[in-house]
Amino acid sequence: MIQSIKQLIARQPWLLAMAAFAIVALWMASGLLDSSVELKTESGATLGAAGGPVAVQVAKQQATPVARFVSVYGYSAPAREVNMGAETNGRVEKIYARRGQQLKAGEPILKLDLRDRQAKIMQAQASVNEHLARHNAQMKLKEDGYVSETQIAETVAKLESARADLKIAELDLDNMTIRAPFDGVLQEREVEIGDFVRTGDQIANFVDNTKIIITGTIAEQEASNIEQGATASAKLVTGENVTGVIRYISPVAKRETRTFTVEMEVPNPDGSLPAGVTAELVLRTGEIMAHKMSPALLSLDADGELGVNTVDEFDRVEFHKIEIVQSGNDGIWVSGLPTVAQVVVVGQGYVSQGQQVLPSAVSADTALAVEGNIDTEQMK
């Protein structure tokens, strides 16, 4: 029989090639059948038979209220700033404060020379005394009918005029000394000893740095979520972290940018916080329902949108676009998921929207990894 087969192959050699092809095809088919029984993903998720549901692990999560914040960049500035001008003429005689010096309200900055101010006060006082004596005498003569009402009225007018002149002279004397208008620091001084100044000339720039104001602008969508008097925080470019209260929200948006101005007031009693520097202002804009999870559970859809895969009651995958509300060292808070969600925690990278899956509760080890925000892919 073997001899007959050899003779047949010799006459028709193509039969040998056909037999070899059939053997190879059967061997390859047997390998595919074996591999389709069960596939393991790199993350440990078990795939079903080719084309069948994928086995995934899910964790049930409940959304909780989370504070929502918005961060904007702005700048710090002193609470008040005034350019001080001379209120009388004179030559600078004394300087009491240097630039950068902290002063209390009423403390002197500089003093002008006396000139003839004291003499003017004495003259005005003498005029007041003269008209007052005349008025007193007229009042006594009035009882006997020797003085008319017109004469008395004229004397009273002169007396009041003399008193006004005396008050002006006293104010002019007091204005010789330029004083701090409030608690703060002398930013600039424009004059030195010997300089002559006239009424209205700028003498100094004085700022109130016992409080600093951090100013920023917020989008029109967020303006209604910020309340005046609410607590806020900021980080200065110099490294300081500060806390204060919202003292002002502009009632009208800027026409060019459609943004609203926000001001936060920060106590600075010792003047240690710098003004005029860049600051990042963090404002609370209410609460939002959010889920806490590991960043490893996030994935991208076909359009490149960031989201989270969940499983519905029919064991189908649902992709939810999410927004990161907060982030920290222990995980992130995201919004956009249902209040209660079956989040895919193992195998999320191998499923897509609408796909049928075989979900199972998350294992103890995986649950620990998810809670600790350890990438489950790294545990394998």
Stockholm file with secondary structure:
# STOCKHOLM 1.0

chainA/1-380         MIQSIKQLIARQPWLLAMAAFAIVALWMASGLLDSSVELKTESGATLGAAGGPVAVQVAKQQATPVARFVSVYGYSAPAREVNMGAETNGRVEKIYARRGQQLKAGEPILKLDLRDRQAKIMQAQASVNEHLARHNAQMKLKEDGYVSETQIAETVAKLESARADLKIAELDLDNMTIRAPFDGVLQEREVEIGDFVRTGDQIANFVDNTKIIITGTIAEQEASNIEQGATASAKLVTGENVTGVIRYISPVAKRETRTFTVEMEVPNPDGSLPAGVTAELVLRTGEIMAHKMSPALLSLDADGELGVNTVDEFDRVEFHKIEIVQSGNDGIWVSGLPTVAQVVVVGQGYVSQGQQVLPSAVSADTALAVEGNIDTEQMK
#=GR chainA/1-380 SS CHHHHHHHHHHCTHHHHHHHHHHHHHHHHHHHHHHTTCEECTTSCEECSTTSCEEEEEEEEECEEEEEEEEEEEEEEEEEEEEEECSSCEEEEEECCCTTCEECTTCEEEEECCTTHHHHHHHHHHHHHHHHHHHHHHHHHHTTTCSCHHHHHHHHHHHHHHHHHHHHHHHHHHTTEEECSSSEEEEEECCCTTCEECTTCEEEEEEEEEEEEEEEEEEHHHHTTCCTTCEEEEEETTSCEEEEEEEEECSSCCTTTCEEEEEEEEECTTSCSCSSCEEEEEEEEEEEEEEEECGGGEEECTTCCEEEEEECTTSBEEEEECEEEEEETTEEEEESSCSEEEEEEESGGGCCTTCBEEEEECCHHHHHHHHTTCCGGGGC
#=GC SS_cons         CHHHHHHHHHHCTHHHHHHHHHHHHHHHHHHHHHHTTCEECTTSCEECSTTSCEEEEEEEEECEEEEEEEEEEEEEEEEEEEEEECSSCEEEEEECCCTTCEECTTCEEEEECCTTHHHHHHHHHHHHHHHHHHHHHHHHHHTTTCSCHHHHHHHHHHHHHHHHHHHHHHHHHHTTEEECSSSEEEEEECCCTTCEECTTCEEEEEEEEEEEEEEEEEEHHHHTTCCTTCEEEEEETTSCEEEEEEEEECSSCCTTTCEEEEEEEEECTTSCSCSSCEEEEEEEEEEEEEEEECGGGEEECTTCCEEEEEECTTSBEEEEECEEEEEETTEEEEESSCSEEEEEEESGGGCCTTCBEEEEECCHHHHHHHHTTCCGGGGC
//
